[in-house]
């Protein structure tokens, strides 16, 4: 679906989100993998990225001009990021650095409907 460096950036972003959810879930819910609630959040995040109207130009969600997450899921992912974000620097420094650099990218204009 995605090509070139945009595809690599989106794969890295999805890896970062997955690692953040996993880090939060392990600390808060125990276990080696994702619990059912966290797995639901992960699948929801994947679906939102797949349907993003910006496609390859997708900004980080915090800088996005539209918010496609349902309010309840948005609160859940924000909670995960508040917990896992500072810990990512120590656990996954390259992913954390990539996320910081991505967050500096400007949000593009919303694509026009055809």
N, C-alpha and C positions, 0 to 999 in steps of 0.2 A: 504494500500500500504506500509506504513512504520510501523515498529514495535518498541516497547520498548522506551527507553529514546531518541533515535534518532527521533522518531515520535513526542515526546513531544517537543524536541528542534526545530524541523521544524515548528510545530504548533506555538510555541512561536515566532519564527522568522517571520512567516507570520502575526501573530497578531501585532508584532512590526511594520512591513512595513505598514500594514493597518492603524494603529494608527498614524504613521508619515504622511501618505498621507492625512488622515482625518484632522489632526492638521493643516497641510499646507493649505489644501483646505478651511477650515473654516476661516482661517485668511486672505487668499488672495482672495477668491471668494465669501465668505459669505455663508449663508444658514446653515442648520442643518446637512445635509448629504453631500455626494460627488456630485460634479457637473459632467456633462457628461465627460469632459476631464480627470478629476481625477479618475472617475470610470473606464475609459478606461485604464489608467495607472495601477490601481489596478488589473484589470483582466489580463493585460499583465504580471504583476509581478507574479501572481498566475500561469499562464501558463508556465512561464520560470522555476519556481521552480519545477513544476510537471514534466517537461522534463529534469531536470538537470541530466547530465550523472554521477554525483558523488553520487546521491541518498542520502542514510543515512549519508555519509561522507561529505556532502556539506559544504564547507566553506562559510564565509560571502562573498558577491559579491566583496567587495573591495580587498579581499585576493585571489580571484579565479584566476587560471591560464588561464582560457578561459573566454571570455566575450560574453555571449549569447544574450544580449540585443542589439536591433538595435541602431545605434548611436543616433537617435533622442529620443528614449525612455530612453536610458542611461543618456542623458543630463537632461531629465525631472526628473528622479528618483534622480539623484545627486542634482538637485536643491531642490527637496523636502527634501532630507536628510540634506542639508546644513541649511535649514530653521528649520526643525523640530528637528534635532538631539540635539542641545543644550537645546531646550525646553522640550524634553522628560525626562530629569533629574527631572524636577519639576512636570510634568503631569503624567508620568508613570515611576517612578524610578526603579521598579523591571524589567520592560522590558528593560530599558536603561542599567541596570547593566548586564542583561543576554546578551544583544547585545555586550557589551564591552568584556565580558568573551568569547563569541563566536568568536569575532574578533581576539582573541589570539590563536585560534586553527590553526595549520598549514594546508595549502592546500595540499590535497593528490595528488598523481600522477594521471594523467588522465587515466581512465580505458581503457583497450585495446578493440578494436572492435572485435566482434565475427565473 
